[in-house]
Amino acid sequence: MRDETIVTVINKSDDSGSGRVKKDACLVVIYGAELGRKHNLDGRELTIGRATMNDICVSQDSVSRMHAKLSVEDSGVKIRDNESTNGTYVNDHRIHEAWLKDGDLIKVGRSIFKFLTGDNIESSYHEEIYRLSTFDGLTNIFNKRYFLETLERELSRARRYDRPLALTMFDIDHFKRCNDTYGHRAGDFILKEIASKVRDRARKVDVLARYGGEEFAVILPEIEIEGARKFGETIRELIEKTRFEFEGQTIPVTISVGVAELAPELANSDDLIKAADARLYIAKEAGRNRVVAEG
């Protein structure tokens, strides 16, 4: 069960948490609108909220007008929640007030910011931008851009060496209903948990990516259709049997899976994606929580 205790962290004597030496710092948007934007903390207060007067405006219904405030002090950077309706989270813990340390993730509404501080935050910022070009900020698996580039390479390699290649596409059944019933934070929790569990089950050579929204894709090199179908069934059963608990509530979750393999009639990677996606659609039309590898 997710810890929902409101935490107050004020510990100036803790060097690892308070950053006693004053250093440059910034927030980087890693999930949400204006992805990759940097907000410098240059010795002033910085406010986050829905109202346009804020330094960082997060235009979402779940965000309060004056949601949170960051302040730079001699002991480091402190974030304080302004008694917002839906809370401010640091590393998935709801806080009232907390000192930030390098790498902390701040969640306001559905937006996620990464706190960077150190002797060379420009270098850290550019490293983070490079990471965002490859990884999804919420689930920490590969993003759609990386997936498409990798699929092109794997398809070329499979054709060149006459090797098998399969693609699995899956999405979460009734995900909108889940968000409407339990809230978007619960939906984000499920997305992260599914990504983690499927990543642990995949081989090192497989490429798991968030394709968009609640849809995921797995590139399976050196795998023929039957092996891909079995993998699809493995992850379908894994998700069905997993107990997803969020804030004291158990949320039933299943996925629908479509599987395709590289074949002579598929001209390019787009055709392979369309084939797997069409079978995913068939799985959903047939009642969901199933794997379709033909049709």
Secondary structure as GFF3:
##gff-version 3
##sequence-region A 1 295
A	DSSP	beta_strand	7	8	.	.	.	ID=ss1
A	DSSP	alpha_helix	15	18	.	.	.	ID=ss2
A	DSSP	beta_strand	24	31	.	.	.	ID=ss3
A	DSSP	beta_strand	38	40	.	.	.	ID=ss4
A	DSSP	beta_strand	46	49	.	.	.	ID=ss5
A	DSSP	beta_strand	56	57	.	.	.	ID=ss6
A	DSSP	beta_strand	68	73	.	.	.	ID=ss7
A	DSSP	beta_strand	76	81	.	.	.	ID=ss8
A	DSSP	beta_strand	88	90	.	.	.	ID=ss9
A	DSSP	beta_strand	93	99	.	.	.	ID=ss10
A	DSSP	beta_strand	105	108	.	.	.	ID=ss11
A	DSSP	beta_strand	111	118	.	.	.	ID=ss12
A	DSSP	alpha_helix	121	132	.	.	.	ID=ss13
A	DSSP	alpha_helix	144	161	.	.	.	ID=ss14
A	DSSP	beta_strand	165	172	.	.	.	ID=ss15
A	DSSP	alpha_helix	175	182	.	.	.	ID=ss16
A	DSSP	alpha_helix	184	201	.	.	.	ID=ss17
A	DSSP	beta_strand	207	212	.	.	.	ID=ss18
A	DSSP	beta_strand	215	221	.	.	.	ID=ss19
A	DSSP	alpha_helix	225	241	.	.	.	ID=ss20
A	DSSP	beta_strand	244	246	.	.	.	ID=ss21
A	DSSP	beta_strand	249	251	.	.	.	ID=ss22
A	DSSP	beta_strand	255	261	.	.	.	ID=ss23
A	DSSP	alpha_helix	269	285	.	.	.	ID=ss24
A	DSSP	beta_strand	291	292	.	.	.	ID=ss25
###
